[in-house]
Each structure stands twice: as structure tokens, then as C-alpha cells.
Amino acid sequence: MNLADYAQVSNYAIASATGIVALAFLAHVAEWGFARRSAPASAQVPVTAGAPAETVADDAPASPEESPSRPDVLSSIAYSLAVLASVVLVVGMVSRGLAAQRVPWGNMYEFGVGGALVALVVYVVVARISPIEWLGGIVTGFALVVLGMASSTYVPAGPLVPALHSYWLVIHVAAVMIAGAFFLLGTAASVLYLVRARAEENGTVGPTLSRFPTAAVMDQLAYRVIAVGFPLWTFGALIAGPIWAHYAWGRYWGWDPKEVWAFITWVVYAGYLHARATAGWKGKRAATIAIVGFATFLFSYYGVNLFGSGLHSYAK
């Protein structure tokens, strides 16, 4: 295969993966829709910490006319589609790298596809360790939006600008992408926490929300995954990034717009972890800070490239 063939394979694979992610998201939407139609009794099963809300007794009768496990089946299908999309995206990114003869992280199109891939991979891996499939709807929806935005910034595969010719590119971008994936999981848990907590306070936890863990479980998960992502962000954005900047531009820190917003993101998440560890902040205040932190992450990742200027403008 020549370089043009690799580029074509990459384009087909990424387009196919986008379609698969869309199917995964629709499967989650269907899951929630069928859960809403479930019998009221199934929505009133008490939730225990660490257990899915839909858990029922092993000897619970199953109706042959309307299977109560249909939402579970759809959830499993959505997860399997997320795994498949991850595999196809890997093919697309590897082919893109072969076509460009470099690491495929040199512009906004590649950043977007790579970010969606890392978000999906982190989700499917963590879901194998801990039951977090209930986050799948937000993760696949976010990945779908990112892939759609990436397609609007498509550029043909080509060589890197001189500033990017360093192995620190791989270290820096990989670390911040993985950190961003954990921040995404934490934000998704925080958003769902706010919804579930409000429903619990009002006594309006319906069949759909009953498929999710309790608000306390969501709050704890958000804290744990953000605590994992924060040191990765610290290393990628504030250690590996400045080292790469010194290699490329002869200085470690120059208050470039992307550097400033990366630091703002670090400050917000540092405040989140500090408030939880020392002041005992939990619940709505912590969830709000987590969401604000992810908003600053998104702006540093996309907004600065779209609206800002500086030495990172090559990433447009």
C-alpha cells in the first residue's frame, strides 16, 4: 500500500467509527426509553452502594411478553459498539500515521479524533474494572460531537511543522488526552449526580434514573476519576509541555494562551481536590467545580485554537 491508500483507509475507518459511535449513543437513548416504560415495581428496587440500580432478585419472574431485561440488553449492545468503535478508530489513527509518516497528532482534526479515541478507550477499559456503563450515554455522545467537530477541520495527511519534531510531542499529548478522558468521566458522573440528587430530594426517582447508582455513589466516582486524571494533567500540561516548549522555542513558559488556559484548568481541578480533601466539600458544590474544570479543559483544548493566537496556532 502507498501513502494515498493509507490515507483512504484512515478516512473510511474514522467515518465508519463515527457511525458506530452514533449507534452506541442511540442504543443508550433506547435503553433509557425502554427503562422509562418499565413497570413501576422495577423502578422501586433499593439501590446499594456499588451496585447497579436495576439489580433485582435472582428469582424475580420474567414476563415472556415484555422482558424486563431489555434495557440491560441495550446497555450491553451500546458497550460492545463502543468497543468496536475504539478498535476501528485505532485502525483509522494508525493508518493516518502511516499516511503522514509521523505521529497523527499534528492538527485539530487529528487532536479531535485522537481525543475521541482516548475517551472511548479509557471508558471501555475502566468499565471492565468497575461497573460504570451508566456513563456510556454521555461518553459516546461526547465522542460523537468531538468526531463531528473534527470532521469539520479535516486536512489531508502531511508533515509536521518543525516545532512538533520531538518525542515530547507523544509524551505531552498522550498524557493530556488520557487526563482529559478521566476528566470527562468525572464530569459525566457530576452531571448525572446533580440530576439524580435533585430527583432524590424531590422523591421523583423514576424508572430511568433508577438504572443509575445513588447520588452518593456518583459523587464518589467523580472524585476518584478526577483524582486519577489530575496528576496526569499536571505531568502532561505543566511538566512535559514546558520541556517540549523549551526544545521547540527555547523557553519553558511564555504565558501563551494555551499555556494560560492549561494552567487555569490545573488550578480549578487542584481547588476541587483540595476542597474535597480539606474542607470536606461534597455533593453539589463539588460537582459544580468539576463541571467548571472540564469547561476550562475544553476551552484550552479547542477554544484557544479557534479563537486565540500564539505559538500553538499551528494546531488549527
Kinemage of the C-alpha trace (Angstrom):
@kinemage 1
@onewidth
@group {chain A} dominant
@subgroup {mainchain}
@vectorlist {calphas} color= white
{ca met a 1} P 0.000 0.000 0.000
{ca asn a 2} L 1.195 3.510 -0.767
{ca leu a 3} L 0.646 6.640 1.310
{ca ala a 4} L -2.542 7.574 -0.545
{ca asp a 5} L -4.003 4.129 0.189
{ca tyr a 6} L -3.250 4.503 3.893
{ca ala a 7} L -4.910 7.925 3.893
{ca gln a 8} L -8.014 6.470 2.242
{ca val a 9} L -8.176 3.614 4.748
{ca ser a 10} L -7.890 6.156 7.561
{ca asn a 11} L -10.732 8.273 6.198
{ca tyr a 12} L -13.003 5.249 5.765
{ca ala a 13} L -12.170 3.871 9.209
{ca ile a 14} L -12.764 7.168 11.010
{ca ala a 15} L -16.047 7.736 9.155
{ca ser a 16} L -17.150 4.180 9.989
{ca ala a 17} L -16.180 4.609 13.630
{ca thr a 18} L -18.225 7.811 13.789
{ca gly a 19} L -21.253 5.868 12.590
{ca ile a 20} L -20.640 3.129 15.153
{ca val a 21} L -20.350 5.683 17.962
{ca ala a 22} L -23.661 7.177 16.808
{ca leu a 23} L -25.263 3.718 17.042
{ca ala a 24} L -23.823 3.252 20.537
{ca phe a 25} L -25.290 6.568 21.635
{ca leu a 26} L -28.673 5.702 20.119
{ca ala a 27} L -28.585 2.362 21.926
{ca his a 28} L -28.182 4.233 25.216
{ca val a 29} L -31.053 6.543 24.301
{ca ala a 30} L -33.192 3.485 23.544
{ca glu a 31} L -32.081 1.936 26.837
{ca trp a 32} L -33.344 4.971 28.745
{ca gly a 33} L -36.554 4.994 26.726
{ca phe a 34} L -37.351 1.346 27.451
{ca ala a 35} L -36.427 1.831 31.109
{ca arg a 36} L -38.978 4.635 31.295
{ca arg a 37} L -41.659 2.197 30.162
{ca ser a 38} L -40.696 -0.367 32.782
{ca ala a 39} L -43.148 -1.463 35.435
{ca pro a 40} L -43.172 0.859 38.472
{ca ala a 41} L -42.164 -2.003 40.748
{ca ser a 42} L -38.871 -2.420 38.962
{ca ala a 43} L -38.095 1.256 39.489
{ca gln a 44} L -38.520 0.991 43.247
{ca val a 45} L -35.799 -1.566 43.910
{ca pro a 46} L -33.491 -0.066 46.564
{ca val a 47} L -30.008 0.846 45.439
{ca thr a 48} L -26.965 -0.323 47.353
{ca ala a 49} L -23.581 1.346 47.162
{ca gly a 50} L -21.510 -0.040 44.319
{ca ala a 51} L -24.417 -1.989 42.780
{ca pro a 52} L -26.384 -1.030 39.659
{ca ala a 53} L -29.805 0.415 40.380
{ca glu a 54} L -31.506 -2.109 38.144
{ca thr a 55} L -30.414 -5.123 40.219
{ca val a 56} L -33.350 -7.344 41.179
{ca ala a 57} L -33.713 -10.629 42.975
{ca asp a 58} L -32.364 -13.671 41.145
{ca asp a 59} L -35.744 -15.379 41.374
{ca ala a 60} L -37.707 -12.415 40.015
{ca pro a 61} L -40.189 -13.619 37.402
{ca ala a 62} L -39.634 -12.671 33.785
{ca ser a 63} L -42.553 -11.962 31.506
{ca pro a 64} L -42.304 -13.654 28.105
{ca glu a 65} L -44.368 -10.844 26.567
{ca glu a 66} L -42.215 -7.949 27.842
{ca ser a 67} L -38.743 -8.761 29.026
{ca pro a 68} L -37.656 -6.507 31.907
{ca ser a 69} L -34.025 -7.018 30.855
{ca arg a 70} L -34.394 -5.198 27.536
{ca pro a 71} L -32.665 -2.036 28.851
{ca asp a 72} L -29.819 -4.251 30.093
{ca val a 73} L -29.501 -5.827 26.655
{ca leu a 74} L -29.379 -2.391 25.031
{ca ser a 75} L -26.739 -1.282 27.537
{ca ser a 76} L -24.611 -4.304 26.641
{ca ile a 77} L -25.067 -3.616 22.934
{ca ala a 78} L -24.031 0.011 23.435
{ca tyr a 79} L -20.908 -1.052 25.323
{ca ser a 80} L -19.995 -3.575 22.626
{ca leu a 81} L -20.430 -0.890 19.974
{ca ala a 82} L -18.159 1.424 21.976
{ca val a 83} L -15.513 -1.310 21.995
{ca leu a 84} L -15.921 -1.829 18.242
{ca ala a 85} L -15.714 1.914 17.593
{ca ser a 86} L -12.491 2.069 19.607
{ca val a 87} L -10.936 -0.704 17.510
{ca val a 88} L -11.968 0.921 14.233
{ca leu a 89} L -10.668 4.304 15.407
{ca val a 90} L -7.335 2.692 16.248
{ca val a 91} L -7.192 1.440 12.659
{ca gly a 92} L -8.031 4.924 11.442
{ca met a 93} L -5.384 6.644 13.548
{ca val a 94} L -2.665 4.102 12.730
{ca ser a 95} L -3.457 4.432 9.027
{ca arg a 96} L -3.371 8.216 9.353
{ca gly a 97} L 0.043 7.993 10.980
{ca leu a 98} L 1.328 5.717 8.219
{ca ala a 99} L -0.043 8.079 5.565
{ca ala a 100} L 1.592 11.105 7.186
{ca gln a 101} L 4.701 9.124 8.266
{ca arg a 102} L 4.518 10.614 11.730
{ca val a 103} L 2.553 10.522 14.967
{ca pro a 104} L -1.001 11.595 13.985
{ca trp a 105} L -1.293 14.438 16.499
{ca gly a 106} L -0.360 17.490 14.472
{ca asn a 107} L -3.573 19.483 13.912
{ca met a 108} L -7.109 19.961 15.238
{ca tyr a 109} L -8.539 17.165 13.102
{ca glu a 110} L -6.065 14.656 14.499
{ca phe a 111} L -6.381 16.037 18.041
{ca gly a 112} L -10.155 15.620 17.835
{ca val a 113} L -10.080 12.064 16.519
{ca gly a 114} L -7.320 11.131 18.955
{ca gly a 115} L -9.202 12.681 21.869
{ca ala a 116} L -12.388 10.776 20.995
{ca leu a 117} L -10.397 7.559 20.698
{ca val a 118} L -8.697 8.004 24.073
{ca ala a 119} L -12.017 8.888 25.742
{ca leu a 120} L -13.626 5.719 24.386
{ca val a 121} L -10.654 3.505 25.266
{ca val a 122} L -10.454 4.818 28.835
{ca tyr a 123} L -14.198 4.305 29.219
{ca val a 124} L -14.239 0.717 27.919
{ca val a 125} L -11.167 -0.218 29.995
{ca val a 126} L -12.458 1.314 33.225
{ca ala a 127} L -15.867 -0.264 32.598
{ca arg a 128} L -14.167 -3.671 32.617
{ca ile a 129} L -12.840 -2.922 36.100
{ca ser a 130} L -15.776 -1.074 37.624
{ca pro a 131} L -19.493 -1.010 36.655
{ca ile a 132} L -19.633 2.424 35.006
{ca glu a 133} L -21.635 1.514 31.890
{ca trp a 134} L -24.211 4.022 33.102
{ca leu a 135} L -21.788 6.727 31.960
{ca gly a 136} L -21.815 5.358 28.429
{ca gly a 137} L -24.518 7.648 27.107
{ca ile a 138} L -22.594 10.796 27.963
{ca val a 139} L -19.224 9.378 26.873
{ca thr a 140} L -20.474 8.183 23.480
{ca gly a 141} L -22.458 11.390 22.987
{ca phe a 142} L -19.385 13.473 23.738
{ca ala a 143} L -17.207 11.337 21.432
{ca leu a 144} L -19.781 11.729 18.658
{ca val a 145} L -19.752 15.526 18.997
{ca val a 146} L -15.948 15.621 19.036
{ca leu a 147} L -15.700 13.425 15.942
{ca gly a 148} L -18.240 15.632 14.204
{ca met a 149} L -16.265 18.757 15.072
{ca ala a 150} L -13.054 17.060 13.942
{ca ser a 151} L -14.548 16.265 10.547
{ca ser a 152} L -15.233 19.975 10.035
{ca thr a 153} L -11.494 20.709 10.465
{ca tyr a 154} L -10.245 17.898 8.216
{ca val a 155} L -6.929 18.435 6.461
{ca pro a 156} L -5.055 15.914 4.314
{ca ala a 157} L -2.240 13.983 5.951
{ca gly a 158} L 1.021 15.878 5.765
{ca pro a 159} L 4.315 16.539 7.517
{ca leu a 160} L 4.644 18.154 10.923
{ca val a 161} L 5.692 21.741 11.405
{ca pro a 162} L 9.280 21.957 12.750
{ca ala a 163} L 8.176 22.761 16.317
{ca leu a 164} L 6.482 19.366 16.589
{ca his a 165} L 9.501 17.251 15.691
{ca ser a 166} L 10.179 15.866 19.167
{ca tyr a 167} L 9.347 12.721 21.115
{ca trp a 168} L 7.989 15.096 23.768
{ca leu a 169} L 5.031 15.550 21.423
{ca val a 170} L 3.993 11.946 22.079
{ca ile a 171} L 4.525 12.219 25.844
{ca his a 172} L 2.813 15.602 26.208
{ca val a 173} L -0.245 14.931 24.047
{ca ala a 174} L -0.763 11.368 25.297
{ca ala a 175} L -0.721 12.499 28.928
{ca val a 176} L -3.168 15.368 28.439
{ca met a 177} L -5.530 13.236 26.332
{ca ile a 178} L -5.671 10.486 28.950
{ca ala a 179} L -6.149 13.080 31.682
{ca gly a 180} L -8.951 14.638 29.652
{ca ala a 181} L -10.653 11.243 29.341
{ca phe a 182} L -10.675 10.851 33.130
{ca phe a 183} L -11.933 14.426 33.492
{ca leu a 184} L -14.736 13.511 31.080
{ca leu a 185} L -15.753 10.542 33.242
{ca gly a 186} L -15.689 12.759 36.320
{ca thr a 187} L -17.768 15.435 34.630
{ca ala a 188} L -20.287 12.896 33.339
{ca ala a 189} L -20.657 11.494 36.849
{ca ser a 190} L -21.017 15.032 38.233
{ca val a 191} L -23.745 15.976 35.745
{ca leu a 192} L -25.679 12.793 36.450
{ca tyr a 193} L -25.130 13.350 40.174
{ca leu a 194} L -26.886 16.712 40.007
{ca val a 195} L -29.822 15.155 38.169
{ca arg a 196} L -30.076 12.158 40.490
{ca ala a 197} L -29.587 14.208 43.691
{ca arg a 198} L -32.390 16.566 42.725
{ca ala a 199} L -34.675 13.632 41.986
{ca glu a 200} L -33.804 12.005 45.312
{ca glu a 201} L -34.549 15.223 47.186
{ca asn a 202} L -37.900 15.578 45.451
{ca gly a 203} L -38.751 11.897 45.660
{ca thr a 204} L -39.111 11.674 41.872
{ca val a 205} L -36.609 8.929 41.025
{ca gly a 206} L -38.364 7.269 38.097
{ca pro a 207} L -37.563 4.068 36.206
{ca thr a 208} L -34.871 5.701 34.055
{ca leu a 209} L -32.935 7.254 36.940
{ca ser a 210} L -33.337 4.028 38.885
{ca arg a 211} L -30.914 2.447 36.422
{ca phe a 212} L -28.190 4.734 37.741
{ca pro a 213} L -26.368 4.404 41.086
{ca thr a 214} L -27.302 6.591 44.029
{ca ala a 215} L -26.144 10.198 44.080
{ca ala a 216} L -23.565 9.369 46.763
{ca val a 217} L -22.001 6.672 44.564
{ca met a 218} L -21.836 9.070 41.610
{ca asp a 219} L -20.217 11.748 43.769
{ca gln a 220} L -17.551 9.337 44.981
{ca leu a 221} L -16.811 8.072 41.464
{ca ala a 222} L -16.369 11.628 40.185
{ca tyr a 223} L -13.838 12.314 42.920
{ca arg a 224} L -11.872 9.138 42.237
{ca val a 225} L -11.545 9.508 38.473
{ca ile a 226} L -10.649 13.209 38.712
{ca ala a 227} L -8.011 12.283 41.299
{ca val a 228} L -6.541 9.924 38.686
{ca gly a 229} L -6.672 12.487 35.885
{ca phe a 230} L -5.173 15.382 37.866
{ca pro a 231} L -1.571 14.052 38.186
{ca leu a 232} L -1.667 13.068 34.510
{ca trp a 233} L -2.703 16.619 33.621
{ca thr a 234} L -0.018 18.018 35.933
{ca phe a 235} L 2.645 15.939 34.222
{ca gly a 236} L 1.400 16.399 30.659
{ca ala a 237} L 0.478 20.093 30.725
{ca leu a 238} L 2.854 21.575 33.297
{ca ile a 239} L 5.919 19.333 33.071
{ca ala a 240} L 6.135 17.626 29.685
{ca gly a 241} L 4.608 20.657 27.942
{ca pro a 242} L 7.194 23.166 29.198
{ca ile a 243} L 10.034 20.738 28.428
{ca trp a 244} L 8.721 20.427 24.888
{ca ala a 245} L 8.341 24.228 24.692
{ca his a 246} L 11.976 24.638 25.702
{ca tyr a 247} L 13.015 22.200 22.983
{ca ala a 248} L 10.855 23.899 20.337
{ca trp a 249} L 11.040 27.595 21.229
{ca gly a 250} L 13.941 27.959 23.658
{ca arg a 251} L 11.851 28.767 26.749
{ca tyr a 252} L 9.896 26.705 29.255
{ca trp a 253} L 6.962 29.042 29.821
{ca gly a 254} L 5.832 32.093 27.909
{ca trp a 255} L 2.223 32.674 29.003
{ca asp a 256} L 0.978 31.630 25.598
{ca pro a 257} L -2.880 31.483 25.581
{ca lys a 258} L -2.920 27.674 25.553
{ca glu a 259} L -0.392 27.599 28.390
{ca val a 260} L -2.504 30.039 30.392
{ca trp a 261} L -5.684 28.008 29.972
{ca ala a 262} L -3.874 24.760 30.743
{ca phe a 263} L -2.757 26.385 33.997
{ca ile a 264} L -6.295 27.641 34.713
{ca thr a 265} L -7.576 24.082 34.261
{ca trp a 266} L -4.932 22.855 36.684
{ca val a 267} L -5.911 25.494 39.261
{ca val a 268} L -9.628 24.609 39.066
{ca tyr a 269} L -9.043 20.888 39.496
{ca ala a 270} L -6.462 21.486 42.209
{ca gly a 271} L -9.085 23.565 44.017
{ca tyr a 272} L -11.625 20.773 43.550
{ca leu a 273} L -9.355 18.127 45.077
{ca his a 274} L -8.168 20.442 47.849
{ca ala a 275} L -11.722 21.412 48.810
{ca arg a 276} L -12.785 17.788 48.979
{ca ala a 277} L -9.736 16.678 50.955
{ca thr a 278} L -9.551 19.529 53.476
{ca ala a 279} L -12.952 21.232 53.671
{ca gly a 280} L -14.964 18.088 53.097
{ca trp a 281} L -16.766 19.554 50.101
{ca lys a 282} L -19.053 17.006 48.514
{ca gly a 283} L -22.226 16.990 46.551
{ca lys a 284} L -23.478 19.924 44.526
{ca arg a 285} L -20.624 22.346 45.199
{ca ala a 286} L -18.002 19.775 44.252
{ca ala a 287} L -19.955 18.712 41.156
{ca thr a 288} L -20.220 22.330 40.024
{ca ile a 289} L -16.462 22.844 40.331
{ca ala a 290} L -15.825 19.629 38.402
{ca ile a 291} L -18.049 20.832 35.559
{ca val a 292} L -16.328 24.239 35.518
{ca gly a 293} L -12.957 22.485 35.402
{ca phe a 294} L -13.991 20.468 32.364
{ca ala a 295} L -15.245 23.621 30.675
{ca thr a 296} L -11.806 25.202 31.097
{ca phe a 297} L -10.225 21.992 29.774
{ca leu a 298} L -12.407 22.130 26.658
{ca phe a 299} L -11.532 25.775 26.095
{ca ser a 300} L -7.813 25.062 26.436
{ca tyr a 301} L -8.221 22.122 24.064
{ca tyr a 302} L -10.467 23.737 21.419
{ca gly a 303} L -11.367 27.307 22.236
{ca val a 304} L -7.836 28.663 22.261
{ca asn a 305} L -7.144 27.073 18.865
{ca leu a 306} L -10.326 28.505 17.370
{ca phe a 307} L -10.322 31.988 18.873
{ca gly a 308} L -6.825 32.581 20.198
{ca ser a 309} L -3.388 33.104 18.779
{ca gly a 310} L 0.143 32.344 19.813
{ca leu a 311} L 2.818 29.777 19.248
{ca his a 312} L 0.267 26.952 19.376
{ca ser a 313} L -1.591 28.318 16.350
{ca tyr a 314} L -0.063 25.548 14.204
{ca ala a 315} L -2.631 23.189 15.731
{ca lys a 316} L -5.517 24.814 13.850
